[in-house]
C-alpha cells in the first residue's frame, strides 16, 4: 500500500527503482551503523564487486575462490560474536581483538587462522602526545578481517593502494596483510618527525644554558618510550610473517617493510636515549642555577654580618653604660674610669677575636698547603 500510494505521486518507474535499491541502501546503512567497512571480494587480482555486501554473503563467497576483506571499526561485543560465528573464529582470538594491547604480537589458531595485532600511531603536535590505535587482523587463505580500535588506525589508503597492484592482489590474503603492515609502518614516520622537532627545541634550550620545563621533558620521554614499545616488538612480528607467508612474491615487499621498520626502531631508541641525556643536562643546569642563588644568598649574609660587626662596638658601649648598677654609677666619675671600663672592656674582646681569626687563617693555609703537596 505505501508503494502504491507513492506511485501516484512519483510515478511507477521511480517507485520500482526505490524497491530495487532499497535492500542495497539498507545493507549499506546497516554496515555503517554496525561499524562494518566495505566487505569486499577479491579474486584473480581484482575486486569482484563495487559496493559493500552483507556479512552472510561475504562469508559465502569465501568458498568461491580468492578472499574476502571485511573491515570493522570499534565493533561491539555482539557484532564481534556475529563475525566469530559467521567465519568460525577462535574465541580466544576474538577476545584478544576486544582488548587493547601494549605490544604487537601474532598467534596461529585452528583452521589456519592467524591473528596479527598491530599498534598504530599518530603524533599530535599541539599536545605533544602520541595517539595510539590498534589493528587486529584475522588472516586466513579465504578471508581477511580487520578490527580497528582508536582514531589512528585508518586503512583506506592501504586498501586503495593494494587494489592498484593487481599482481600482488592476485597472491591472495597475504597481500592484504602486507598492505596493512606497509600502511602502519609508513604512518610511523610522521611520529618520528614530530618527536624530533620537539626534542630539537628542548635540546637547543637546555644546551644554551637556559632551563627547560622539566615536566615537558618527562612527558616527551614518556611518549618516546611508549612509541618505542609499539615499534620494537613489531620487528619480530614482521619477521614471523615473512617466514610464514604463502606467497613468495611478497617476500621482497615484506623485507622492504622490515627495513623501514628497522630505521624507525633505531630513531625511536635514539630519541628515547637522547631525552634521557637532555633530562640529565637540564638537571645540571638547574643545579648550577641553584648554586648561583646560594652564592648570592651567601654574599648577602656576608654583607649583613659585616654590617652587624660594625655596629657591635656601639651596641656593647650602649649596653654596658646603660646598666643601672649602683657600683657602676658611683665609680664612673671621670674620663679615666670611662676609658678603663668602657673602651678597655671593648678592646680586650676585640683583641681576643683578632687573635683567634689570625690563628684560624694560619691553620687553614697550612692545611691547604699540605693537601697541595
Secondary structure, 3 states (H helix, E strand, C coil): CHHHHHHHHHCHHHHHHHHHHHHHHHHHHHHHHCCEEEEEEEECCEECCCCCCCHHHHHHHHHHCCEEEEEEECCCHHHHHHHHHHHCCCHHHHHHHHCCCCCCEEEEEHHHEEEEEEEEEEEECCCCEEEEEEEEEEEECCEEEEEEECCCCCCHHHHHHHHCCHHHHCCCHHHHHHHHHHHHHHCHHHHHHHHHHHHHHHHHHHHCCCCCCHHHHHHHHHHHHHHHHHHHHHHHHHHHHHHHCCCHHHHHHHHHHHHHHHHHHHHHHHHHHHHHHHHHHHHHHHHHHHHHHHHHHHHHHHHHHHHHHHHHHHHHHHHHHCCCCHHHHHHCCCHHHHHHHHHHHHHHHHHHHHHHHHHHHHHHHHHHHHHHC
